[in-house]
Amino acid sequence: MPSLGEGDGLSFQRDIKPLFRTKDRDSMLAAFDLFDYADVVEHADAIVGSLRSGQMPCDGAWPAAQLDKLQHWIDSGKPA
């Protein structure tokens, strides 16, 4: 996978929100909304930590490419 750079232009709406399924959102809704930019920004470190540890999602780990995309988005300042 090519490395991602600052100019890649990741956005929450186009690149991050689609990583979360409706059932992921529904299971986490009591804590925060995975489809809501502000909620994901506020809880981004906890979300990525839960994904890396395997606590989330409950039905199987994310592929490394998806985790890398989420981490890059966080590292890039969490652009909307």
C-alpha positions as CSV (number, residue, x, y, z in Angstrom):
1,M,0.0,0.0,0.0
2,P,1.5,3.4,-0.9
3,S,2.1,5.7,2.0
4,L,-0.3,8.5,2.6
5,G,0.9,12.0,2.6
6,E,-0.5,15.3,3.9
7,G,-2.0,16.1,0.5
8,D,-4.2,13.0,0.3
9,G,-7.2,14.9,1.4
10,L,-8.9,12.3,3.6
11,S,-12.3,13.5,4.9
12,F,-14.7,12.1,7.5
13,Q,-17.7,12.1,5.2
14,R,-16.1,10.5,2.2
15,D,-13.4,8.3,3.7
16,I,-14.0,7.6,7.5
17,K,-17.7,7.4,8.0
18,P,-18.1,4.6,5.4
19,L,-15.7,2.4,7.4
20,F,-18.3,2.1,10.1
21,R,-21.3,-0.1,9.4
22,T,-24.9,0.6,10.6
23,K,-24.6,-2.3,13.1
24,D,-21.3,-0.8,14.5
25,R,-23.1,2.5,15.0
26,D,-26.1,0.9,16.6
27,S,-24.0,-1.0,19.1
28,M,-22.0,2.1,20.1
29,L,-24.9,4.6,20.1
30,A,-25.3,4.7,23.8
31,A,-21.7,6.1,24.1
32,F,-21.3,8.1,20.9
33,D,-22.5,8.2,17.3
34,L,-20.0,6.7,14.8
35,F,-21.8,8.5,12.0
36,D,-21.4,11.9,13.6
37,Y,-18.2,13.8,12.9
38,A,-18.0,15.7,16.2
39,D,-18.5,12.4,18.2
40,V,-15.9,10.5,16.2
41,V,-13.4,13.4,16.6
42,E,-14.0,13.6,20.4
43,H,-13.5,9.8,20.8
44,A,-11.1,9.1,17.9
45,D,-8.2,7.9,20.1
46,A,-10.5,5.5,22.1
47,I,-12.1,4.3,18.8
48,V,-8.8,3.5,17.2
49,G,-7.6,1.9,20.4
50,S,-10.6,-0.3,20.6
51,L,-10.2,-1.3,17.0
52,R,-6.5,-2.2,17.4
53,S,-7.2,-4.2,20.6
54,G,-10.0,-6.2,18.9
55,Q,-12.7,-4.9,21.3
56,M,-14.4,-3.3,18.3
57,P,-16.2,-4.4,16.2
58,C,-17.4,-7.5,18.1
59,D,-17.7,-9.7,15.0
60,G,-14.1,-9.5,13.7
61,A,-11.0,-7.3,13.3
62,W,-10.7,-4.6,10.7
63,P,-8.2,-5.1,7.9
64,A,-4.9,-3.3,8.4
65,A,-5.6,-0.9,5.5
66,Q,-8.8,0.4,7.2
67,L,-7.0,0.9,10.5
68,D,-4.2,2.7,8.7
69,K,-6.7,5.0,7.0
70,L,-8.4,5.9,10.3
71,Q,-5.0,6.5,12.0
72,H,-3.8,8.7,9.1
73,W,-7.0,10.7,9.3
74,I,-6.4,11.2,13.0
75,D,-2.8,12.1,12.5
76,S,-3.8,14.6,9.7
77,G,-5.9,16.6,12.2
78,K,-9.2,14.8,11.7
79,P,-10.4,16.8,8.7
80,A,-14.1,17.1,8.1
